[in-house]
Amino acid sequence: MFENMDIGKMGEMMKELQSKAKEMEEQSKKITMTAKAGGGMVEVTANGANEIIDITIDDSLLSDKSSLQILLISAINDVIKMVEDNKKSQAMNSLGGMMGGMNPFGMK
């Protein structure tokens, strides 16, 4: 299985993968995603590096602590899932491009 593999090319490929990963990490900080809860009464925005960068809360929720907590938790969980899904998608697209369309692991 590995008898025809060139170790030098593997090293180059690993360096390219590391470089691509660092580049993707930098680009991900520029991507923003927003999740809404309670019909838009709470909005949470995160960047692609899983950093919450903004939270907007409708004034009417300020007197209802339990509802505010529930909506914040919901919006934060939603935006984190959006960021993770985006990371997976970018990684698969990047890996697919580097592999030249080959699919050695049977991934879709």
N, C-alpha and C positions, 0 to 999 in steps of 0.2 A: 504494500500500500504506500509506503513512504520511500521506497527504494530509488525513485527518480526525482526526489525533491532536492532542490539546491538550497543548502543552508544559508548561503549568502543572500539569496532572494527572499528567504523567510525573514531574515534580519531586516532587510530593506522594507518588507511588507509590514513588519511590526513597528518600525520607525514611522512609516506612513500612517499606520493606524493611530499611533500615539499623537502624531501631529494633527490628524483629522479630528480626533477626540478633543484636543485642546481648542481647535478652531470652532468646533461645534459648541463647546462650553461657552466661549466668548460670544458667539452669535446668539446663544440661547438667552443671554442676559438682555438682549435687545427685543426679544419677543415678549409680548404681554398678552395675558388672557384674563377675562373677567367672568366671574360667575355671579349670578343673581339669585336671591332667595326672597320669598314673601312677595312675589310679584314685583320685584325690583326695589323693595324697601331696604334691602341690604345688598350691597355690591362689594365684592372682594376682587382685587386685581393683583395678579402675581406675574413675575417674569419667568422666563424659561429655566431659571436657576433655582426655582422653588422659593423665591423670596417674595413675601407679601409686600407690595409697594403702595397699595392704597386701599382704604376701606371707606365706603360711603354708607351712612345710616340715615334713614328718614327720621326727621325730628319726632314724629308721632310714636316711635318705638322707645324713645328715651325714658318714658315713664313705665314701660312694661319690660322689666329686666328679664323675666323668664322667656318671653317671646324673642327678645333681642338675642339672648344666648343661643336659643335653638336655631334662629336664622343665621347667625354668625357661624355656628358650627357647620350647618348645611352648606353655606356658601364657601367656606374655607375648604371643606372636604371636596366639594365639586371642583374648585379651581386647582387643587392639588392633583386630582385625577386627570384634569385636562392637561396639566403640565406633564405628568408622567406619560400619558398617551402620546403627547406630542414628541417627547424624548424617544419613546420606542419607535415611533414612525420615522423620525429622522435617522435613528441608528440603523434601522432596517434599510432605508433608502441609501444611506451612505455605504453600508456594508455591501449592498447589492451592486452599487456602482463600482466599488473597489474590486469586487469579485468578477466583474465583467459579465454579470448575468448568471454565473455559476451558482448553484444552490447545493453545497455539499452537505447541509444539515437537514434538508427537506423542509425548510421553513417557508412559509407563505407570507 
